[in-house]
């Protein structure tokens, strides 16, 4: 027997989700950092859920003047997340009037709704046609596809911006741990999956598969509930979430000039000395700090690493750390020495980063590598 869709239970579930999203939005607005765009996104999601419940319960047939106005707001989802992404990876970024261009599709859609629905005298007939899906199926599918594709394009561009951000940081930092960016990536992935399911819900509704549409709708609300609660737990465990960005986002490749033979020999020799001094074991090491230590301009050091060694600063430093870790894991006879202790000894402060880079360099995890070398 298939479970029946229970509007009453669904209303309660939506009420819980709406309350949480509005509560978190208020919290984000109260923070001194720039999280207003994410708060706005959460508010729009809450409004969308409220609109859906009101539509299901027939509220708009008694208040025709308010119907369909919210339908244009999803066109703001993508732009808001994109602009929020820019704020996270570039906290010094200034807002410009050009940012408003991203919201032109939403404004146009809202104006068309007002013109063709709100100010007409046939609002009841239009609304009834939409609710009963009497509009052409192809038209409904095309319109919904355009709205969802609009969102996915912005999510894709946001991921590309994050990727560029990571690549730029490789030239200046040995550690790329940034809780805000990691959470942003998780947010984009989770919301992307949620919107794929929402697209399925909308399409199933237009095609007449009501049971499938209702089941998908419950899944969407459940995913939104899961996401917001995970956000709360993450914030409780890590206060750095939504705090000021730790890493400078001014990272860039330096202007290149031809390095002389003297420069090449000088920088190479000084780097070898720094390697012997184990400067790379400093977990907070940056290219500026290393350049200052070996008394070489940062521009020249960056150029030497990229052009001569053909490595980013991140790869150079962590390559040295992995070699030190391999040596310790191979030579140590201390049975109480843990992999985590080795991780800290060589300058890593993230177990996931250490394991990932170690496996990239050796083909094995640190634990497996240690067992192989010890013969156990």
N, C-alpha and C positions, 0 to 999 in steps of 0.2 A: 504493500500500500504506500502510495506517495504522500509525503507530508504536505498539508495544505498551508498556503501562505496566510499567516495570521496578522492582519493589519494592526491589531492592538499591540501585540508583542513587538512588531516592527516599529511602531510609533515610540514605544518605550526605549528601544535600542537607539533609535535616531536621537531621541531627547538626551540620552546619556552622552552620545558622541558630540552633539551640538554644544552641550554644556562644557565638555572638556575642551573642545576647540576654542570656544570663546574665552574660557578661563586661561588657557595657555596664551592666547592672543593678547589678553590683558597683561599677563606676566611679561611677555616679550616687549610690549610697548613701554613697560615700566623700567626696562633695563637701559643703562646709559649708552650701550652700544647700538649699532645700526641694525636692528632686527624688525623694524616697522613693516618692511615689505613682506616678510614671512608672516607677521601677525595679520597683515591684510589678506594674505592668501588663506590663512586659517579662517578668517571671518567670512570670506567668500564661500569657502567649502561649507561652513555652517549654514549660510544663507541658502546654498543650493540644496542642502538636505532638508531644511525647513520648507523650501518651495516644493520639493518632492512629496513631503508628507501632506502639505496643504492641498496639493493636486489630487493625491490619492483619496483624501477625505472629502473632496468636493467643496472645499472652502471657496474656491475662486468662482463658482457658479453663483454664490451670493455676493461676491465682491469682484465683479468682472473687471473693474478698472485697474486692479493690481495684477491680473494674470499676464503671463508671458514676459513681463518686464525683466525678471531674473534670468530668462533664457539667454540673454546676451552676455551675462557676466562670465561664463566659462571662457570666453575669448580673452579674458584678462589673466587667466591662470598662467599660461605660458610666459607672457611678458613679465609678470611679477616674479616668477621663479628665475627667469633669466637675469633680470636686474638685481635680484637678491644674490645670485651667483656672482655677479660683478662686484657687489659690495663685500662679499666674503673673501674673494681672492684679491681685491684691491680696496682695502678699507679707507684709503685716502682719496678714493674716487669722488669727484664732485658730480652732483646731479645736474643735468642740463635739460633745457626745454626739448631737446631732440629725443629724450627718453619717452616723451608723450606720443611720439609717432607710433610706438609699438601698440598703443591702445586704440588706434584708428579703426581697426576692424570691429572692436567692441562698440565704439561710439556709433559707427555706421549702422551696425545691426540694431542697436537700441533705437536710433532715429527711425529706421524702417519699421520697427515694431510699433512705435508711437504713431507713425503715419498710417500704417495699414491695419492697425488693430485698435489702439487706445482711443483714437479720435473718431472711430467709425461707430455706426449705430447697429452693427451686426456682430458685436463682440460675443454674444452668447452662441451664435451659429458657428463662428470661427473656432471658439474654444471647444465646442462639442465635436467639431470635425477633427480637431487635433487629438482630443481624449479618446475618441472612438476610432482613431487611425483611419479616417476616411480620405485623408490626403493621399496622393499617389505614392506607392511604396518606393519607387525609384527616387522620387524627389526627397522623401524623408531620409533614405539611405545616403544620398549624395550630400545633403545638408549636414547630417550628423558626421559623415566622414570628413567633411571640410573642417568642422569644428575640432574634431579629435586630431586630425593631421596638423592643424595649426598648433595645438599643444605639443605634439610630439616633435615638431620641428624645433620649437624653442628648447625642449628638453635636450635634444641632440646637440644644439648649438651650445647649451650650457655645459654639457660634457666635454665638448671640444675646448671650451675656455678653461675648464679645470685641467685638462690634459696639457694644454700649453703652459698653464701655471706650474704644474709639476715639472715639466721639462726645463723651464726657466730656473726653478729653484735648484736643479741639479748642478748648476754652475756656481752656486754660492754656499750651499748648505750640505753638511754631511748627514743630517737627520731631517727628514721631511715630515715628522709627526705633527699633524695639525688636526686637532679634534673637530674643529668647525668644518673644515673641508671634507674630512672623512664622513661626517654626519650629513653634509650636503649631498655627497655622492649617494649615500644610502637613501636619503629623502627622494632624490630624483629617480633612483631605481624603483623604489617602492611605489611612488606615485605613478610612475610610468606603467608598472604592472597593473595598478588599480584602474588606471584609465583605459588600458586594453580591455579589462573585464567590463568596464562601463560601456565601452564601445560595443562589446558583445551584447550587453543588456539592451542597449538602444536598438541595435540591429534586430535582435530577437523579437523585440516588441513590435517593430514595424512589419516583420515577416509573419507575425501572428503566433509566435511561440511564447505564449504568456507564462507558462510554467517555468520555462527556462529563463525568461526575463526576470521573473520574481526571485528565482533562486540566485541568479547572478547579482541582483540588487542587494540581497542579504549578504552575499560574499563581499561586495564592495563596501558596505557599511561596516562589516566585521573587520576588514583590512584597515579601514580608516581608524577604527577603534584600537586595533593592535598597534598601529603606527604611533598614535598620539600617546598611548600608555608607555610604549618603548621609549619615546622621547622623554617623558617624565622620569622614568627610571634612569635613563642615561644621564640626564641633568643632575639627578640626585647623587649618582656615583662619581660624576666628573664635573665639578663646577666650572671647568674651562669652557664647557659647551656654551655658546652664545656670549662668551667673554671676548675681550679684545684679542685680535689676532696676534699670535706670538711671533710669527715670522714676517720679516720685511717683505713686502711684495714689490719692491723696486728692482727685483732681480732682472738682469738683462745681460746679454753678451756685450762685451766691450769692443769698442772700435779697434780694428786690427791694423797693425803696421808690421812691416817685415822685421822679424827678430834677427839681430846680428849674431855672428858666431860667438861673440863675447857674451851676449845675453843668454844664448842657449847653454853655454858652458857654466856660466855663473848661476843661472836658475837651477840647472840640473844638479850642480854640486851642492847648492844650499838645500835643495829638497832631500838629497840623500842624507845630509846631516840631520835634517828635521826628522827623517824616518828613523835614524838611529837613536834620536832623542825621544822617540815615541810620542811626538806631538799629536799624532792622530788618535791617541787614546782619550783625548779630551772629548767627552760626549757632546759638548756645546761648540765644537770647533766650526768656524766659518772660514770662507776663503779670505775674508778681510783679516781675521785673526792670524791665519797662517802666513799671509803676506807680510803682516806687521812683524811676525816672529822671525822670518827669514830676511826681513828688510828688503823686500822687493815690491814694487808697485802692484797693486791688485790687478790692474789691467794686463801687465806683462805675465803675471802668474796664470791668470785665466787663459790667456792666449797660448802659453806654453802647454798647459794641460790639454786644451782642446786641439791645438794644431800639431804639437809634437808627440805627446803621449796619446792623443786621440781619445781622451777620457774627460768626462765631466768631473767637477770637483767631488761630487757625490760618489761616483764610481771609483775615483782615485783613492779617497780616504777609506771608504768601506772595503775596497780591495785589500788595503794594508791591514785593516782590522780582521778580515777573514783569514788572512795568512797567519796573523798572530794567534787567532783562535784555533786554527788547524795545528799549529805548533804546540799550543798548550794541551789540546785534546790528545795529541799523539804522545807527548813526552811526560805528561803528569802521571804519577803513580798514586796520587791521593784518591782513594775510593770515595771519599766524602765530597770531593769537588763536583759540583753540579754544573750542568750546561748553562743554567741561568747565571751562576757565578762567573763562568767564563765569559758570558755575554757582557756582563757589566765590566769585567776586567779589560776587555778590548774596546770599550767605548760605546757600546750599544745601550739604549735604554728602552727598546721595544723588542719583545720576544718574537713577535710576528715578523718584524723587519729582519731580525737576525736570522731566523730560520729560513725566510724566503731568499735572502742574499746568499746565505751559506749554501743552500741547495743549488742556486744558480751557478755558483762558482765551482762546486765540487760534485754536484749530481746527487748528493745525499744530504739528509738532515743532520744536524750536529750529533744527535744521539746515535744514529746509524753509523756515522763516520767514526765516532769514538769506539763503538763496538768492533768495527772492522779493524781498526788500528790496534786495539788491545787484544784482538784474537778471541774475544769472548762471545 
